[in-house]
């Protein structure tokens, strides 16, 4: 008994010591991390509340803040674990948990790696104040530690540019006055639209009471919509599938990304265990479904992944980057949903419009552009199944969606 008691006491002491070590390590890590506010001076505006994260004395800026301050645009690539920052004169590409950065197509090494902290991408301050970054920005950035101030300065005309491919080091701190504004960014345009007819091949989708297959209905609607959009908007229109073939969900948005699409439209027929349920719905991507029915629809559409031979294994980092990419286009996706829904209300009076909803559709998750999913009707409802096969209904539906997209194009291009 004595031996057992002594052994228990030893184990308790070990646990106590481990606890103290963990507390010490946590306290040390917290002490090494500090968030401060800095000022940024540009020719057009002064920012006084930009976050600078200090980790063991090294400064980090949120990539979205850098984009806002210098009139840039951020693009997230979860497949390559990469965040790209497009500026007026070029692009800088940062790789998560990696010291490598590509600026204007030249690889460089930073002293510290790019990080994801609490769902945000943070890039080292050191790279923002290099000459290489100044080249893609169109003006050199300087940092004054004493006053916690970033300033943009005009690049001297005709000054030689030295390509630095070795490890970058920050220049000597200096305070300079802000200068002329950077050239205005190119306005957004809707040049390419990708239409995705849902399901196909070995995946029939939902099947109606009379045997109508969702994959066949949506393929016909997609072809008609492509023709209407090309005729009225003079845009380039691409279908993810032109025939009855099977495509994994990830490949559908990959096509849109490869074609550099400005809009992605996935077309589906809805289904319900309640045979009397009917109506039109339109969705944009969100991690949180608008209601239980919206979540059920997403679950039904995502179930096709069981038929995919190669299933992508996600990870926490990839999930965060997809979430960041999704949030970037959420406003635009919501806007086009509202415009299309309004046109359906106005033009298809025989259709019950169930409105705009949101849910986590896998087929929309990889899109690097505004993306929507259209549920044209409930194929599980006998009368709506008959309507979905009707050429007249398909024509009226396509016209409604086309006008909604046309209004969205006008909305985007007027800014």
C-alpha positions as CSV (number, residue, x, y, z in Angstrom):
1,X,0.0,0.0,0.0
2,X,2.8,2.4,0.8
3,X,4.5,1.8,-2.5
4,X,1.2,2.5,-4.3
5,X,0.6,5.7,-2.4
6,X,4.2,6.9,-3.2
7,X,3.7,6.1,-6.8
8,X,0.4,8.1,-6.9
9,X,2.2,11.1,-5.3
10,X,4.9,11.0,-7.9
11,X,2.4,10.9,-10.7
12,X,0.5,13.9,-9.2
13,X,3.7,15.8,-8.9
14,X,4.5,15.1,-12.6
15,X,1.1,16.3,-13.6
16,X,1.5,19.5,-11.5
17,X,4.9,20.2,-13.0
18,X,3.5,19.7,-16.6
19,X,0.7,22.1,-15.8
20,X,3.2,24.7,-14.6
21,X,5.3,24.3,-17.7
22,X,2.2,24.7,-20.0
23,X,1.1,27.8,-18.1
24,X,4.6,29.2,-18.4
25,X,4.8,28.5,-22.1
26,X,1.4,30.0,-22.7
27,X,2.3,33.1,-20.8
28,X,5.6,33.4,-22.7
29,X,3.8,33.1,-26.0
30,X,1.3,35.7,-25.0
31,X,4.0,38.1,-23.9
32,X,5.7,37.7,-27.2
33,X,2.6,38.7,-29.2
34,X,1.3,42.2,-29.1
35,X,-1.3,44.1,-31.2
36,X,-0.7,47.8,-31.7
37,X,-2.3,50.5,-33.9
38,X,-0.2,52.3,-36.5
39,X,-0.8,55.2,-38.9
40,X,-0.5,55.0,-42.6
41,X,-0.1,58.0,-44.9
42,X,-1.0,57.8,-48.6
43,X,-1.7,60.6,-51.0
44,X,-5.4,60.2,-50.7
45,X,-6.0,59.3,-47.1
46,X,-4.6,58.9,-43.7
47,X,-5.3,55.8,-41.7
48,X,-4.9,55.9,-38.0
49,X,-6.2,52.5,-36.8
50,X,-4.3,49.9,-38.9
51,X,-3.4,46.8,-36.9
52,X,0.3,45.8,-36.5
53,X,0.9,42.5,-34.9
54,X,4.2,42.2,-33.1
55,X,5.5,38.6,-32.7
56,X,8.9,38.3,-30.9
57,X,9.6,41.9,-32.1
58,X,8.7,41.2,-35.8
59,X,5.8,43.2,-37.3
60,X,2.9,41.7,-39.3
61,X,0.1,43.4,-41.3
62,X,-3.2,41.9,-42.3
63,X,-3.1,41.4,-46.1
64,X,-6.6,42.8,-46.4
65,X,-5.5,46.0,-44.7
66,X,-2.6,46.4,-47.1
67,X,-5.0,45.9,-50.0
68,X,-7.4,48.5,-48.7
69,X,-4.7,51.1,-48.0
70,X,-2.9,50.7,-51.3
71,X,-6.0,50.1,-53.5
72,X,-5.3,46.5,-54.2
73,X,-7.2,43.3,-54.5
74,X,-6.7,40.0,-52.5
75,X,-7.2,36.5,-54.0
76,X,-7.0,33.4,-51.9
77,X,-5.9,30.0,-53.4
78,X,-6.6,27.2,-50.8
79,X,-5.2,24.6,-53.1
80,X,-1.7,26.1,-53.2
81,X,-2.1,27.7,-49.7
82,X,-1.4,31.0,-51.2
83,X,-2.7,34.6,-50.9
84,X,-2.1,37.0,-53.8
85,X,-2.1,40.8,-53.6
86,X,-2.7,42.5,-56.9
87,X,-1.5,46.1,-56.9
88,X,-1.4,48.8,-59.6
89,X,1.9,47.8,-61.1
90,X,2.0,44.0,-60.4
91,X,1.4,41.2,-58.0
92,X,2.9,39.8,-54.8
93,X,2.2,36.2,-53.9
94,X,2.5,34.9,-50.3
95,X,2.6,31.3,-49.2
96,X,1.1,30.4,-45.8
97,X,3.6,29.2,-43.2
98,X,6.4,29.8,-45.7
99,X,9.1,32.5,-46.0
100,X,8.9,32.5,-49.8
101,X,7.2,35.4,-51.6
102,X,6.9,36.0,-55.3
103,X,7.0,39.6,-56.3
104,X,6.6,40.5,-60.0
105,X,7.3,36.9,-60.9
106,X,10.6,36.8,-59.0
107,X,11.0,34.5,-55.9
108,X,12.4,36.0,-52.8
109,X,12.9,34.9,-49.2
110,X,11.6,36.9,-46.2
111,X,13.0,36.6,-42.7
112,X,9.6,35.5,-41.4
113,X,6.8,33.4,-42.9
114,X,3.3,34.5,-43.8
115,X,0.8,33.4,-41.2
116,X,-2.8,32.7,-40.6
117,X,-3.9,33.9,-37.1
118,X,-7.6,33.7,-36.0
119,X,-8.7,33.3,-39.6
120,X,-6.8,36.2,-41.0
121,X,-3.7,36.2,-43.3
122,X,-0.8,38.3,-41.9
123,X,2.2,39.2,-44.0
124,X,5.5,40.4,-42.6
125,X,6.0,44.2,-42.5
126,X,9.5,43.7,-43.8
127,X,8.3,42.8,-47.3
128,X,6.0,45.9,-47.6
129,X,9.0,48.3,-47.2
130,X,11.3,46.6,-49.8
131,X,12.1,48.2,-53.2
132,X,10.6,45.1,-54.9
133,X,7.2,45.7,-53.3
134,X,7.5,49.4,-54.1
135,X,7.9,48.4,-57.8
136,X,4.5,46.6,-57.9
137,X,2.9,49.3,-55.8
138,X,4.2,52.2,-57.9
139,X,5.7,54.0,-55.0
140,X,8.2,53.2,-52.2
141,X,6.9,52.6,-48.7
142,X,8.9,53.7,-45.7
143,X,8.5,52.7,-42.0
144,X,9.3,54.9,-39.0
145,X,9.4,52.7,-35.9
146,X,9.5,55.6,-33.3
147,X,6.2,57.1,-34.6
148,X,4.7,53.7,-35.7
149,X,4.0,55.2,-39.2
150,X,4.0,53.9,-42.7
151,X,4.3,56.4,-45.6
152,X,4.3,56.1,-49.4
153,X,6.9,58.1,-51.3
154,X,7.2,58.8,-55.0
155,X,9.7,56.7,-56.8
156,X,12.4,58.9,-58.4
157,X,12.0,59.0,-62.2
158,X,14.6,57.0,-64.1
159,X,16.1,55.5,-61.0
160,X,17.6,52.1,-61.7
161,X,15.8,49.2,-60.1
162,X,17.9,46.5,-58.6
163,X,16.3,43.1,-58.6
164,X,16.9,41.6,-55.2
165,X,16.5,37.8,-55.2
166,X,18.3,37.3,-51.9
167,X,16.8,37.5,-48.4
168,X,15.1,40.9,-48.2
169,X,16.0,43.3,-45.4
170,X,14.1,46.5,-44.5
171,X,15.7,49.8,-45.5
172,X,16.8,52.4,-42.9
173,X,13.7,54.0,-41.3
174,X,12.8,57.4,-42.7
175,X,9.9,59.7,-42.6
176,X,8.7,61.1,-45.8
177,X,5.7,63.0,-47.1
178,X,2.9,61.3,-49.1
179,X,2.8,61.7,-52.8
180,X,0.6,61.6,-55.9
181,X,-2.1,58.9,-56.1
182,X,-1.5,55.6,-57.7
183,X,-3.1,55.0,-61.1
184,X,-6.8,54.1,-60.8
185,X,-7.5,50.4,-60.9
186,X,-9.3,48.9,-63.9
187,X,-13.0,48.8,-63.5
188,X,-14.8,45.5,-63.0
189,X,-16.3,43.9,-66.1
190,X,-18.5,40.9,-66.8
191,X,-16.7,39.3,-69.7
192,X,-17.0,35.5,-69.0
193,X,-19.9,33.6,-67.4
194,X,-19.7,29.9,-66.6
195,X,-22.9,27.9,-66.4
196,X,-22.9,24.6,-64.5
197,X,-25.7,22.2,-65.3
198,X,-25.9,20.1,-62.1
199,X,-25.3,16.4,-61.9
200,X,-24.8,14.3,-65.1
201,X,-23.6,10.9,-66.2
202,X,-23.9,8.3,-63.4
203,X,-25.5,10.9,-61.2
204,X,-29.1,11.5,-62.4
205,X,-29.9,14.0,-59.6
206,X,-33.4,14.1,-58.4
207,X,-36.0,12.0,-60.3
208,X,-39.6,13.1,-60.6
209,X,-42.8,11.0,-60.1
210,X,-43.0,10.5,-63.9
211,X,-39.3,9.5,-64.2
212,X,-38.0,12.9,-65.3
213,X,-34.3,13.2,-64.4
214,X,-32.9,16.4,-63.0
215,X,-29.6,16.1,-65.0
216,X,-31.6,16.2,-68.3
217,X,-33.8,19.2,-67.4
218,X,-30.9,21.4,-66.2
219,X,-28.8,20.6,-69.2
220,X,-31.5,21.9,-71.6
221,X,-32.0,25.0,-69.5
222,X,-28.2,25.6,-69.3
223,X,-27.9,25.5,-73.1
224,X,-30.8,27.9,-73.5
225,X,-29.5,30.3,-70.9
226,X,-26.0,30.3,-72.5
227,X,-27.5,31.2,-75.8
228,X,-29.6,34.0,-74.3
229,X,-26.7,35.5,-72.3
230,X,-24.4,35.5,-75.3
231,X,-27.0,37.1,-77.5
232,X,-28.1,39.8,-75.0
233,X,-25.0,40.5,-73.0
234,X,-22.3,39.8,-75.7
235,X,-20.4,37.9,-73.1
236,X,-18.3,34.7,-73.4
237,X,-20.4,31.9,-72.0
238,X,-19.0,28.4,-71.1
239,X,-20.8,25.3,-69.8
240,X,-19.1,23.0,-67.4
241,X,-20.7,20.1,-69.3
242,X,-22.2,20.1,-72.8
243,X,-23.4,16.5,-72.7
244,X,-24.5,13.8,-70.3
245,X,-21.2,13.3,-68.4
246,X,-20.3,13.1,-64.7
247,X,-18.1,15.8,-63.2
248,X,-16.9,16.0,-59.6
249,X,-18.1,19.1,-57.7
250,X,-14.6,20.6,-57.3
251,X,-14.0,20.3,-61.1
252,X,-17.0,22.5,-61.9
253,X,-15.6,25.5,-60.1
254,X,-12.1,24.6,-61.2
255,X,-13.3,25.1,-64.8
256,X,-14.7,28.5,-63.9
257,X,-11.4,29.5,-62.2
258,X,-9.3,28.3,-65.2
259,X,-11.4,30.3,-67.6
260,X,-11.1,33.4,-65.3
261,X,-14.9,33.7,-65.2
262,X,-16.6,36.7,-63.7
263,X,-19.7,34.9,-62.7
264,X,-20.6,31.2,-61.9
265,X,-24.2,30.0,-62.2
266,X,-25.0,26.4,-61.1
267,X,-28.5,25.1,-62.2
268,X,-30.5,22.5,-60.3
269,X,-33.9,21.1,-59.7
270,X,-35.1,20.9,-56.1
271,X,-36.8,17.9,-54.5
272,X,-38.7,17.3,-51.3
273,X,-40.3,14.3,-49.4
274,X,-43.4,16.5,-49.3
275,X,-44.9,16.0,-52.8
276,X,-46.9,19.3,-52.6
277,X,-43.8,21.5,-52.0
278,X,-43.1,23.7,-55.0
279,X,-41.4,26.9,-56.1
280,X,-38.2,28.7,-57.2
281,X,-35.2,29.3,-55.0
282,X,-31.9,30.9,-55.5
283,X,-28.8,30.6,-53.2
284,X,-25.4,32.1,-52.5
285,X,-22.7,30.5,-50.5
286,X,-22.5,30.8,-46.7
287,X,-21.1,28.6,-44.0
288,X,-24.3,29.1,-42.1
289,X,-27.6,28.1,-43.8
290,X,-30.4,30.6,-43.7
291,X,-32.8,28.0,-42.3
292,X,-33.2,24.2,-41.9
293,X,-34.7,23.7,-45.3
294,X,-31.8,25.5,-46.9
295,X,-29.4,23.2,-45.1
296,X,-31.4,20.2,-46.2
297,X,-31.1,21.4,-49.9
298,X,-27.3,21.8,-49.5
299,X,-27.0,18.4,-47.9
300,X,-28.9,16.9,-50.8
301,X,-26.8,18.6,-53.5
302,X,-23.5,17.8,-51.6
303,X,-24.4,14.1,-51.4
304,X,-23.1,13.6,-54.9
305,X,-19.6,13.5,-53.4
306,X,-20.2,9.9,-52.5
307,X,-20.1,9.1,-56.2
308,X,-16.7,10.7,-56.7
309,X,-13.8,8.3,-57.1
310,X,-11.2,10.7,-55.7
311,X,-12.3,12.6,-52.7
312,X,-10.4,15.7,-51.7
313,X,-9.2,15.7,-48.1
314,X,-9.5,19.1,-46.6
315,X,-7.6,20.6,-43.7
316,X,-8.0,23.5,-41.3
317,X,-5.8,25.8,-43.3
318,X,-7.6,25.0,-46.6
319,X,-10.9,25.6,-44.8
320,X,-9.9,29.0,-43.6
321,X,-8.7,30.1,-47.1
322,X,-11.9,28.9,-48.7
323,X,-13.8,30.9,-46.1
324,X,-11.8,34.0,-46.9
325,X,-12.3,33.6,-50.6
326,X,-16.0,33.0,-50.0
327,X,-16.4,36.2,-47.9
328,X,-14.7,38.2,-50.7
329,X,-17.6,37.7,-53.1
330,X,-20.5,37.3,-50.7
331,X,-21.9,40.8,-51.3
332,X,-21.8,40.4,-55.1
333,X,-23.4,36.9,-55.0
334,X,-26.1,38.2,-52.7
335,X,-26.8,41.1,-55.1
336,X,-27.2,39.0,-58.2
337,X,-29.5,36.6,-56.3
338,X,-31.8,39.5,-55.3
339,X,-31.8,40.8,-58.9
340,X,-32.6,37.4,-60.5
341,X,-35.3,36.7,-57.8
342,X,-37.0,40.0,-58.5
343,X,-37.1,39.2,-62.2
344,X,-38.6,35.8,-61.5
345,X,-41.3,37.5,-59.4
346,X,-42.1,40.0,-62.2
347,X,-42.0,37.6,-65.2
348,X,-43.0,34.1,-63.9
349,X,-46.3,34.9,-62.1
350,X,-47.3,31.2,-62.1
351,X,-44.2,30.2,-60.1
352,X,-44.0,30.4,-56.3
353,X,-40.9,32.3,-55.5
354,X,-39.4,31.0,-52.2
355,X,-36.8,33.8,-52.4
356,X,-33.1,34.2,-51.8
357,X,-31.4,31.8,-49.4
358,X,-27.9,30.9,-48.3
359,X,-26.2,27.6,-47.5
360,X,-22.9,25.7,-47.7
361,X,-22.9,24.2,-51.2
362,X,-19.7,22.4,-52.1
363,X,-20.1,23.2,-55.8
364,X,-19.9,27.0,-55.0
365,X,-17.1,26.8,-52.4
366,X,-14.2,26.8,-54.8
367,X,-15.3,29.7,-57.0
368,X,-13.0,32.7,-57.2
369,X,-15.8,34.9,-58.4
370,X,-19.4,35.7,-57.5
371,X,-21.3,32.4,-57.6
372,X,-25.0,31.4,-57.3
373,X,-27.0,28.2,-57.3
374,X,-30.5,28.3,-58.9
375,X,-33.1,25.7,-57.9
376,X,-35.5,26.2,-60.8
377,X,-38.4,24.2,-59.3
378,X,-39.4,21.0,-57.4
379,X,-39.1,18.0,-59.7
380,X,-40.7,16.0,-56.9
381,X,-44.0,17.9,-57.4
382,X,-46.1,16.3,-60.2
383,X,-47.3,19.6,-61.7
384,X,-43.9,21.3,-61.4
385,X,-42.2,18.3,-63.0
386,X,-44.5,18.7,-66.0
387,X,-43.8,22.4,-66.1
388,X,-40.0,21.9,-65.9
389,X,-40.1,19.8,-69.1
390,X,-42.1,22.5,-70.9
391,X,-40.2,24.5,-73.5
392,X,-42.4,27.6,-72.8
393,X,-41.6,27.5,-69.1
394,X,-37.9,27.0,-69.8
395,X,-37.9,29.9,-72.2
396,X,-39.6,32.2,-69.6
397,X,-37.3,31.1,-66.8
398,X,-34.2,31.6,-69.0
399,X,-35.3,35.1,-69.9
400,X,-35.9,36.0,-66.2
401,X,-32.5,34.8,-65.2
402,X,-30.9,36.6,-68.2
403,X,-32.5,39.9,-67.3
404,X,-31.4,39.5,-63.7
405,X,-27.8,38.9,-64.8
406,X,-28.0,41.8,-67.2
407,X,-29.0,44.1,-64.3
408,X,-26.2,42.7,-62.2
409,X,-23.7,43.4,-65.0
410,X,-24.9,47.0,-65.1
411,X,-24.7,47.3,-61.3
412,X,-21.1,46.0,-61.4
413,X,-19.8,48.0,-64.3
414,X,-21.2,51.4,-63.2
415,X,-18.7,51.7,-60.4
